[in-house]
Amino acid sequence: MDLFFYITIIVALSLIYYGYDKKKSYELKMKKIELEGKRLDLELKKAENGTFSAEQERND
């Protein structure tokens, strides 16, 4: 009975950690997507205003 109890506790803690890890990974991906969207908006505004530098044009 004691062995079953310890195995249950270990499995429960593992599942809790796995869920926590996935949540943090998801939040990080969302922040990266949000940052990429802001970067694209900034590039679009620069293109509309014609403020691209020659260096940026060479990289594209």
N, C-alpha and C positions, 0 to 999 in steps of 0.2 A: 504494500500500500504506500509506503514511503517513497519508493522509486517512482511510482506512477505520479505522485504529487510533485516531485521535483522535475520530472519530465514535462508535466503540464505547465509549471511555472516557467521553465526555460522556453518552451514553445510560445507561451503568452508574451513574454518579454521580447522574444525575437520578432514576433508579429508587430508589436508596438513599435519597436525600433525600425522595422522595415517600412511601416506606414509613415513614421516621422521622416525617414530618409527620402521617401518618394515625395512627400509634401514639400520638403526643402528643395528638391530637384525641380519640381514643378514651378515653384515660386521663382527660382533662378531663371528658368527658361522664359517665364512670363516677363521678367524684368529685362532680359536680353531682347525679347521681341519688342517691348515698349521702347527701349533705347534705340533699336534699329529704326523704328518708325519715326522717332524724333529726329534721328540723323537724316533720314530721307526727306522729311519735311524741311529741314534746314537747307539741304542741298537744292531742293526745289525752289525755295525762296531765293537762294543765291543765284540760281539759273534765271529766275524771272527778273532779278535786278541786274543781271549781267556782271556779277562780281566774281566770277570764276577766275582764278589765277592761271597763269600759263602752265604752272607745274601740275595743277589738277587736270588740265586738259591733256597734258602729255601722258598722265597715268591712265586716262580712259582710252 
